[in-house]
Amino acid sequence: MRKRIVGPASGGVSASDGAWLDVESRAEIEVTSEDAEHPIESALRLEDRESWRAAGPGAQTLRLRFDNPQRLERIRLVFEERGAARTQEFVLRWSGDDGRTYRDIVRQQYTFTPPDTVREVEDYRVQLEGVTTLELHLVPNISGGVARASLSQWSVA
C-alpha cells in the first residue's frame, strides 16, 4: 500500500475535491497557443487558479501527455465567459498509446449568455486505465467570429 500524509497547505487533498493529481509534475502539456498573461499552468494548478486563454481566436487543442500511464476516475473542467454570448463546443478524449489513437469521452456544447450564465462546470466520473494522453479540443464559438478559447480549471484524479 502506498500512503501519503498531506498537510492542509499542500493542495494535494481537499475534502470537497478529492485527491487531484499534480499534473504539473506528472505530465507535459501541449497547447496550440496561449496568451502570455494567461498560461495553461494557471488552469492546472491545484491552488491559486487563474485561467488559461488562447492567444487568438479559433479552435484550440490542449494535451496532457503523462510521464507514466495513469488510471483516471474523475475529470473536471470549468469554463467561464463574462464578456460575450457564444456557444462553445469541446471534445474530451483519451489515448492509451501515446496519442496514436484516441477514444472520445464526451462531446459537449454550452451556451454562455452573460451576465446570467457565465460559468460551466463539467465533472465526469470515468474508469480509464493506462491513460498516456488526455486531449481537450475547444471550439470557442461554433458560429465563428473572434472568440478566444479559455479554461478556468482542468483537474484529473
Secondary structure by P-SEA (a helix, b strand, c coil): cbbbbbccccccccccccccccccccbbbbbccccccccccccccccbbbbbbcccccbbbbbbbbcccccccbbbbbbbbccbbbbbbbbbbcccccccbbbbcccbbbbbccccccbbbbbbbbbcccccbbbbbbcccccccbbbbbbcccccc
